[in-house]
Amino acid sequence: MTKKNDECGFKRVDIHNADLLEKLADNYKNLIINIQEDPNREGLLKTPVRAAKALQFLMHGYDLNPEEILRSALFHEDYQQIVVVKDIEIYSLCEHHLLPFFGKAHVGYIPNGTIVGLSKIPRVVEAFSRRLQLQERLTTQIKDCIQQVLNPLGVSVVIEAQHLCMSMRGIQKQNSVTTTSEFTGAFLNNYNTRQEFMHLIGAQLH
């Protein structure tokens, strides 16, 4: 569904399934009731529908095929040095508590005759992150997808994220950051190559 704001001259695209919208909205209304709130008061009247649309947007990765995203922009190129796309913003929901975790992903690969359009790597990260996730699984899925489609000489993925299930509840440590990593090929077997990648994602080159 697309809505246009004529005054500001922009289009906002709401990603949601109309068939599921009413069912999800009913679930949110029941949730509001069960936490002893009044779903009929002014501030909450439209909240179930808003929340249903928001959840579908947050989970739209289930409708995306990461391998197809990569295959849509493959090119033959004789380049065998590290390609890095770093500081890719990620927003996901932890499957244990349905609370957000967010941070940055850094992805690198060494081509083996095939490169991919650079925008496709953040799109793959988005496709996997916009699901109920674990940071560990997310890291592995990104790595496996790039390895399977590109068949490069190596893939490296590092994710740094903060988890609201740790800062808003439970241990309540607001400044903790979780880092996960996955490596294949040259990044796994060659210490110097892995260190070069780690240097590149940590360097302030721009």
C-alpha positions in Angstrom: 0.0 0.0 0.0 1.3 3.5 -0.9 0.1 6.7 0.6 1.1 10.1 -0.7 1.5 13.2 1.4 0.7 16.0 -1.1 1.8 18.8 1.3 5.4 17.4 1.7 5.6 15.9 -1.7 6.8 12.5 -0.7 5.5 8.9 -0.9 5.4 6.6 2.1 5.2 2.9 1.4 3.7 0.8 4.1 4.7 -2.9 3.7 1.9 -5.0 5.1 -0.4 -7.8 4.1 -4.0 -6.6 4.2 -5.3 -10.1 4.8 -3.2 -10.4 8.0 -3.7 -6.9 9.2 -7.0 -7.4 10.9 -5.9 -10.6 12.6 -2.7 -9.0 13.9 -4.6 -5.9 15.0 -7.0 -8.1 17.0 -4.1 -9.8 18.7 -2.6 -6.4 19.7 -6.0 -5.2 21.0 -6.2 -8.3 23.2 -2.6 -7.7 24.4 -3.6 -4.2 25.4 -6.5 -5.5 27.3 -4.5 -8.2 29.0 -2.0 -5.7 30.4 -4.9 -3.9 31.9 -5.1 -1.0 29.6 -8.2 0.4 27.8 -8.0 -0.1 24.1 -10.8 2.4 23.6 -9.2 5.4 25.1 -8.1 8.1 22.6 -4.3 7.4 22.6 -4.8 3.6 22.0 -7.7 3.6 19.5 -5.5 3.2 16.4 -2.6 1.5 18.2 -3.5 -2.1 17.3 -3.5 -1.3 13.5 -0.4 0.8 13.8 1.4 -2.0 15.7 0.2 -4.6 13.2 1.6 -2.6 10.3 4.9 -2.0 12.2 5.3 -5.7 12.9 4.8 -6.6 9.3 7.4 -4.1 8.2 9.9 -5.3 10.9 9.4 -8.9 9.7 9.3 -8.3 5.9 12.5 -10.3 5.5 10.4 -13.4 5.4 9.1 -12.2 2.0 12.6 -11.7 0.6 14.9 -14.3 -1.0 18.5 -13.3 -0.2 20.1 -15.7 -2.8 17.9 -14.1 -5.5 18.9 -10.7 -4.4 22.6 -11.6 -5.0 22.0 -13.4 -8.2 20.2 -10.3 -9.7 23.5 -8.4 -9.9 26.5 -10.8 -10.6 29.3 -9.7 -12.8 32.5 -11.4 -14.1 35.6 -9.5 -13.0 39.2 -10.5 -12.6 39.7 -9.1 -9.1 41.0 -11.1 -6.2 41.5 -8.6 -3.4 39.2 -8.0 -0.4 35.9 -6.2 -1.0 34.4 -4.8 2.2 31.1 -3.2 2.9 31.1 -2.0 6.5 28.9 -0.2 8.9 25.7 -1.7 7.5 23.0 -0.8 10.0 20.9 -3.7 11.3 17.6 -3.8 13.1 16.1 -7.1 14.2 14.0 -8.7 16.8 15.4 -11.2 19.3 13.3 -14.4 19.0 13.5 -15.1 22.8 11.8 -11.9 24.0 10.6 -10.1 20.9 12.7 -7.2 21.8 14.9 -5.3 19.3 18.6 -5.7 18.8 20.5 -3.3 16.6 24.0 -2.4 15.5 26.2 -2.8 12.5 27.3 -5.5 10.2 30.7 -5.6 8.3 30.9 -7.9 5.3 33.9 -8.8 3.2 34.6 -11.3 0.5 37.5 -12.1 -1.9 36.1 -12.6 -5.5 36.9 -15.7 -7.4 36.0 -14.4 -10.9 32.6 -13.1 -9.8 31.6 -9.9 -8.1 28.2 -8.6 -6.9 26.7 -5.1 -7.0 27.7 -3.5 -3.8 24.1 -2.5 -2.8 23.1 -6.2 -2.8 25.2 -7.0 0.3 23.3 -4.6 2.5 20.0 -5.9 1.0 21.0 -9.5 2.0 21.8 -8.3 5.5 18.4 -6.6 5.6 16.6 -9.7 4.3 18.0 -11.9 7.1 17.8 -9.3 9.9 14.1 -8.4 9.3 13.0 -11.7 10.9 12.9 -13.2 14.4 16.6 -13.7 14.9 19.5 -14.6 17.0 22.7 -12.6 16.3 24.7 -15.8 16.0 22.4 -17.2 13.4 22.2 -14.0 11.5 25.9 -13.9 11.2 26.0 -17.4 9.8 23.2 -16.9 7.4 24.8 -13.9 5.8 28.1 -15.8 5.5 26.5 -18.9 4.0 24.4 -17.0 1.5 27.4 -15.1 0.1 29.6 -18.2 0.0 27.0 -20.3 -1.8 26.0 -17.8 -4.4 29.4 -16.1 -5.2 31.7 -19.1 -4.5 34.4 -16.6 -3.5 37.9 -17.3 -2.1 36.6 -16.3 1.3 33.8 -14.6 3.2 34.0 -12.6 6.4 31.1 -11.3 8.5 31.3 -9.4 11.8 28.3 -8.1 13.6 28.3 -5.7 16.6 24.9 -5.2 18.3 23.2 -4.0 21.4 20.3 -6.1 22.7 17.4 -4.5 24.5 16.6 -7.8 26.2 19.9 -7.1 28.1 19.5 -3.4 28.7 15.8 -3.0 29.3 15.2 -6.1 31.3 17.2 -9.0 32.9 20.8 -7.9 33.7 20.0 -4.3 32.6 23.5 -3.5 31.3 22.9 -0.5 29.0 26.4 -0.3 27.4 27.1 -3.9 26.6 27.8 -4.8 23.0 27.8 -8.3 21.5 30.2 -9.2 18.7 29.9 -12.3 16.5 32.0 -13.3 13.5 32.1 -15.9 10.8 34.9 -16.7 8.3 35.4 -19.0 5.4 38.3 -19.7 3.0 41.2 -17.3 3.0 39.8 -15.4 6.0 39.6 -18.6 8.0 42.9 -20.1 7.0 45.1 -17.1 6.6 45.8 -15.0 9.7 47.2 -12.0 7.7 44.1 -11.9 5.5 41.8 -12.0 8.4 43.8 -9.3 10.2 43.6 -7.1 7.0 39.8 -7.4 7.1 39.7 -6.5 10.8 41.9 -3.5 10.1 39.7 -2.3 7.3 36.5 -2.5 9.2 38.1 -0.6 12.1 39.9 2.1 10.1 38.4 5.5 9.6 39.1 5.9 5.9 36.3 8.2 5.0 
